[in-house]
Amino acid sequence: MADNKKEQERAELHRTIWGIANDLRGSVDGWDFKHYVLGMMFYRYISENLTNYINKGEHEAGDPGFDYASLKDKKAIQAKDDIVQTKGFFILPSELFENVRKRAAQDDNLNVTLQRAFKNIENSAKGTESEGDFAGLFDDFDVNSNKLGGTLHKRNGSLVKLINGVGEMKLGNYQDNNIDAFGDAYEYLMAMYASNAGKSGGEFYTPQEVSELLTRITLVGRNKVNKVYDPACGSGSLLLKFAKILGKNKVRQGFFGQEINITTYNLCRINMFLHDIDFDKFNIAHGDTLTDPQHYDDEPFEAIVSNPPYSISWAGNDNQLLINDPRFSPAGVLAPKSKADLAFIMHSLSWLATNGTAAIVCFPGILYRTGAERQIRKYLIDNNFVDCVIQLSDNLFFGTSIATCIMVLKKSKDKNKTLFINASAECVKVTNNNKLTDENINNILKAYIDKKDVSYFCKLVTNKDIADNEYNLTVSSYVEQEDTRKAVDIKKLNAEIETIVAREDKLRKDIAIIIAKIENTSHE
């Protein structure tokens, strides 16, 4: 019953978001609109989060009628330093989402009001431990952009629609601690636009079902982890799967990730907050992971999950320092400049804890190409680091139809063998895409855990056999494809052919007799 209620609430929330999208259609493009809605949702979230925190403290202290939103700014600011130390940020009562919303329709300078509120929120964290988590979070929310309207009046009109639309979202009751809805709304928005935005969306949004599979692979045999890490974290959906599956407190030392795209980096930090991850429990960095990694002081990690960009260019041999980098040097060669895939694999392996597991989505070409990539595969197999290779179905990801793979890495394997799983049939078709169901995920996980040969599905192969096969890691090289063609009974077929031939002979003779009769009749 509770699940039904939750599904109804979720469907209603999705309808509300779709309604805001329709309301602003024409004035704001979809992909830009997403940033405005997420920015406004974030503003609402931290406003309500702060208000609830302060109110709860005052109510427990014996003032049940206290409401922070009704407090005068002058009085509220006295507690600013203490609040920033605990929450990481501060918002004046007059600049809370609910109070700005109340005045929005009558505020001819709504753009200025919002801009000031956003700037003050960022500034409140300056010089504190949380400064890096709040800096630039509202950069993509341009209140003066022509995308919101050609005139100030139209722009403010769009902002009023936006603040009211987000204000109308049913996002749960804090007293019930039901704030998953913020994260759910975020995921719906990302999926909604990733599916329509091709690569620009798909490159930093991993479908939830794939995230679930990757996360569960790294959690086999665990019910908690110290730290989780994603070297190409995009909007953070992979990292946050750990909070959903384990509970955020079971990720004891927090969530770590790096993202090269500044807009996506901001989205990831917003996503952390919307999923109720406190500022001191995540460390998301901006920059190029391969040439400028930001978490040297935090590695190693017990769980690493990632869906890095496929076959992008990187510095490679052009940067002479990289071949001596301890992340890449053990293989004796760098990934090709035009294909950085295995550089992400080597980076992840280097930062993986001895008892950890990494699950990384891969472009299939890295499994069989020759040259430097073969040499890196040789290093991985000879040192027994590849635990499993899983062939996935095609059309699982937004913006690409490629049938991708998952490479699972471990540093402490007990056997010199590698498991290959052909999961290309583990999916269901939904519109133009394929999707992993719970049953598909469980089938793949069972095969991974059991590590037993199953005809046409999975095979445990010795590393010597892989070496003898030129270090080819393509699943189809080891897991035989089932022949689904119908078996033919040759004797039966020959008998049928003889019958047909005999029938044809008889028909020819019958026709010849009929023709002869017709010819005789015509001569008479």
N, C-alpha and C positions, 0 to 999 in steps of 0.2 A: 504493500500500500504506500509506504514511504517512498519507494522507488518511483511509483506512478506519479506521486505529487511532485517529486523532484523533476521528472521528465516534463510534466506540465509546466512547471516554473521555467524550465530551460527553454521549452518551445515558445513560451510567452516572451521571454527575454530576447530570443532570436527574432521574433516578430517585431518587437520594439526597435531593435537595431535596424532591421530591414526597413521599418517605417521611417526612421531618421534618414536612412540612405535615400529613400524615395523622396522625402521632403526636401532634401538638399540637392537632389539630382539636377544636373544642368548647371548649377553654380559651382559645385566642387566635384572634380573627377574622383572616381572610386578610390584609386590608390592614395591620392592626397586626402580624401575624406577620411580614410582609415586613421591617418595621423591625427586629424582633428578630433575624431571621436575618442581615440585612445588617450590623447592628451587631456580631454575634458573628463574622461572616466578616471584618469589618474588624479586629476585635481579633486574630483568628488571623493575618491577613495581616501586620499591622505587627509582631506578635511574631516571626513566622518571618522576615520581611524583615530585622529588626534582628539576630536571632540569626545569620542567614546572613552578613550583612555583617561582624559582629564575628568570627565563626569564620573566615571567609575571610582576614581580615587576620592573625589569629594563626597560621593554618596556613601562610600565605606567609612569616611571620616566623620559621618554624622550629619551631612547636609543633603537630604534626599531630594530637595527641590532645585539643586544647583544645575545650571545649564551653561556651559562654556559659550555657546553661540549667542547668548544674551548678555554676556559680560562686556563691559566697556574696555576698549583697547588699552587705555591707560593703566587699568588694573591688571589686565591679562599680561602685559609685557613684563611685569615684575617677576613672573615665573619663567621667562623665556629661557634663561641659561640652563635651568634644571631640566626643562622639557627637551631642549636640544640635546643635552647629554644622554637622555634616555631614549628619545624617539628619533633623533638625528636631524630634526627640522622643527620649525615653528611657523604657525599661521595666526595672524591677528584675528579676533572674532569677526571684525568687519570684512575680512577678506576670505572668510570661509566660503566654500561653494554654496551652501544653502542661503547665506546672506547676500552674496552677489547675485544669486538667481532671483531672490525676492525682488531686487531692484532692477533686474536686467531690462525688462520691457520699457521702463521709464528712464533708463540711463543712456543719454545721448552720447556718452563717452565710454560705452561698455568696452570698446577695444582697449582704451587706456587703463580702465579699471582692471581688466584681466591681465594686461601686460605688467602692471605694477604688482599685482598679487603674485604672478609667476616669478617675477624678479626677486620679490621679497622672500619667497619660499627658498629659492636658490641661495640668496645671500645669507639666510638664517643658518645655513650649514657651513658657511665659509670659515676657515680657520679651525674647524673641528674635525673629528675623526670621520664624519660622514660626508665631508665636502665632495670627495670624488664620486660618491653615489648620487648626488643631486645636481652637480654641475652640468649645465646644458640640457637638462631633461626636457625643457619646454622649447628647445631651439626649433623644432619642426612645427611648432604651433604658432604660425605667423598671423597675428590678429589683424595685420594691415595688408595682407595679401589680396591681390586682385582675384585670386581664385575663390575668395569668399563673396565677391561682388565688385562691380565696377565703381561704385561710389561708397562713401563712408556710411551712408544710410543703409545701403544694401548689405554691406559687410556686417554692420551691427545687427541687421535683421537676421542674417545667417547665424551669427553668434547667439542670438536669442533662441532661435530654433534649436541650435545645438545644445545649449545649456539646459533648455527645458526637456529636450529629448533624452539626454543623459540623466537628468533629474527624475524623469518618469520611469527609468529602468527599475524593475523590482530586483534588487540585489541582495535580498535577505536581511535578516534581523541580527544585529550585532550581539544582542542578548543570547541568541541561539548559536552564536559563533559560526553562522552560516555565510561565510564570505567567499566561498568557492565561486559564487556567481560572477564576481569581478573577473576571475581568471577564465571562467567559462565564456564570458562575453568577449574577452580578448581573443581566445582561441577561435571562436566563431568568426570574428571579424577577420582574423588572419587567414583562416581557411576560405572564407567567402571571397576575399580578394586575391589570395594566392591562386585559386583555381581559375580566376579570370585574368590574371596578370602575367601568365606565362613565367618566364625565367625570373623576372623581377620579383615575383612573389615566391616562387618555388625555391629559389636559391637560399632563402632564409626561413623557410617553414617546412618542417618535417611532419608529415601526417601523423596524427596521434597514435595510430595503430603500429606504425613502424617504430615510433618512439618507445612504445610499450614493449615491443619485442627486444629492442636494443637494451633497454633498462633491465628487463627481466633476465636477459642473458648474463649481464654483469652481476646480478644479485643471486645467482644460483648458489645455494649454500649459505646465504647471508640473510639476516633480518635487520642489519644496520651497516652503515659505512662511515668512515671518518670524513672523507671529502670526495666530492664528485667534480669532474672536470670535462669541459668540451673546448678543444682548441679552435673550433670554428663555430661558435655558439649561436650565431644568428639571433633569433628573438628569444632564445632560451628554453624552447619547448622541451628539448631533450633533458636538460638539467632538471626542469621542474617535474618531470615524470617521477623522479626519485621521491619528491615530496608527496606526490599523489599516491604512489605505491607503498612507500614505507611510512609516510608521515614525516613532516619536516624536521622533527626533533630526532629522528633516527639517522639523519645526515648530520653527524655530531659537530663537525668543524666547518660545515658550510658548502656553498656552491661557487665554483670557480669557472670562468670562461673568458675567452678573448674573441673579439670580432673586429674585422678590418673596416667594415662599412659603418660610418659614423651614425647614420640614421638608424640602422639596425641595432647598433650598440645602444643607442638611446632607448629603442623599443625593448631591448632585453632588460635593461635596468627597470623600466616601467613595469614590465611583466613580472619581475621579481616582487616588486611592491604589491602589485595587484593580486599576487598569490600569497600575500601575507608573509613574505620572507623579510625579516628585519634587516636594516641596513648593515649591521655588523655580522650578518650570516651569509652575505654574498660578496664576491669580489669579481666584478666584470670589468675587463680591461679593453682599451681600444688600441688597435695596431695590428701589424702583420706578424702573426704567430711564428711563421717560418724564419723570418729574418730579425724579428725584434720581440721575442717572447717575454711576457710580463709577469710570469708566475714562478720564476726560479726559486724564490724563497718559500713557495707553498708546496712544490712537488716533493715526494711522489704522491700519486693519487691511487686509492684503492679501486675506484670505478671511473673509467673514461668512456664516454659515448660521443660519437660525432658523425655528422653527415657533411664532410668538407666539400667544397666546390670541386666539380669534376674537371680534371685535365686543364687546370688553369696554368698560366705561365708564372714562373718565379725566377729569382736571381740565379739559382743553380751555380754552374761553373763560372759565371761572370763575377761572382763574389768569392774571391780566393780564400776568405776566412771560413767559409761554410764547410769546406772539406775537413777542417780541423775542429769543427763544432762537435762536442761530445754527443750530441743528439744524432748526428749523421755519419761521423767518422768511422764507427765500427763496421759499417758495410763496405768501406773502402771506395765508395763511389756515391755521387749525388744523383737524385732523381733528375730526369731530363728537364731542361729549361722550359720546354713547352708542356710538360706534364708533371705537375707537382704532387700528384696523388700519393706516391710512396714517400714523399717528404713528410706528409702529414702522418703516415703510418709510423715512420721512424721517430718522429717527434713524440707521438703518443706512447710508443714502446719505451722510449727513454724516460718518460715521466711516469711510467706505470710502476706502482708498488710491487714488491716481490711477490706478495700474495694477492695481487689485484687482477682485474680482468678489463680489457678494452674491447668494445664492439664498435666497429667503424664501417659505415656504408662506403662501398667502393665502386668505381667505374670498372666494368669487366675487363677492359684492355690491359689493366695492370697485372692480371693473372697469367697472361700468356705472352706478352710482348718480349722481344729479345733485348740485347744491349744492356744498358745500365739497370733497367728494371729487372731483368733476369738475375743480375748479380745481387741486387738487393733481396730478391726472393730467395736466392741461394743462402744468403746470410741468415734470413729469417728461419728457413727450414733447417739448415745445418746446426743452428743453435736452439732448435726446438721451441720457437716462440709462437708459431701459428697453431692455435688450438682447434680452429674450425673455419671452414669457408662455406657460406650458405648462399645458394643461388635463389634469388627472389623472383617473383613474377614481374612482367613488364607493366607499365602504366600504373605504378603505385604512387609515383611522386608527381606533384604539380609541375607543369611546365616541361616535362620530359617523359618520353615513352620508353626509355631505355630500361632493360631488365638489369637491375643493379644486383650487387652482392654485399654480403656482410663478412668482414674478416674479423675473427675473434683472436685476440692476442693474450698470452699468459707467459709469465716468466718461470713458473714453478710447476711444470707438467710432470706427471709421474711415468708417462710412456712416450717413447719416440715415435708417436703416431699422430696423424692429423685426420680430423673428421671432415667429410664432405657431405653436405645435405642438399639435395635437389628439391627446393621448395617452390619451384616455378608454377606448380599446379595448386599451391596453397593460397587461394584467394577466391573472392566472389566478384562478379562484375556489377558495378554501380554506375549507371549512365555510361560515360566514356572512359571511366577509370576502373582499375581493379582495387580491391580493398581487402586487408587482412581481417578476418573475423577472430573472435576469441578462440574458436576451435582451431583455426589455422595457426594462431600463435602457440597454443598449447601443443599441437602436433609437432611444431618445429622445436619447441623447448624440450619436449619428451625425448626427441631424437638426440638433441644436444646433450641432455643429461645422461641418457642410457649409453650412448656411444657404442651401439651395436649395429651390425650390418642389417639393413632392411632392403630387400630387393627393390630396385628402381627408385629408392628414396634416399638412403644414406649408406656411406661406407667408410670404415676406419682404415686408413692407408698408412703403411710404414713410411717414414721419412726417406728411407733408402729407395723405395719404389718411386717416390716423388722425384728424388735426385736422378734416378735412372730415366725419368720421363722429362728430363731437361728443366726440372723445377717448375713445371707447368702446374698451376693451381686452379685451372678451370674445372668446375664440378663435373661437367660432362665427360671429362677424361677418366673419371674414376667411378661415377655412378651410371650404370647402364640405363639407357632409355628403354622404357617398356614399349614393346611392339604391339600397338593397338590394332594392327590390321587383322582382319578375320582370317582364321586358319582355313586353308583350302584342302579338301579331300580330292587328291589327283585321280584316284580310280573312279570315284563318283563323277568327277568332272568329265573324264574321258568317255564314260558310259553315256553321259548326257550329250556329249558332242556327237558320239556315234548315232544316237537316236535322232538328233537333229539332222545329221547328214543323210541318214536313211529316209527321214521324212521329206527332206528336200529332193532326194532322188525320185521318190514316189510322186511328189508334186510335179517335178519336171516331166516324168513319163505321162502322168495324167493330162498335163497341159499339151504335151506333144500329140496325144490321142485326140484331144478336143480340136486342136488346130487342124489335124489331118482330116477329121470329119467335116470341119467347116470348109476346107479346101475342096474336098470331094463333092460336097453339096453345091458349091459355087460352079464347079466344072459341068455339073449336070444341067 
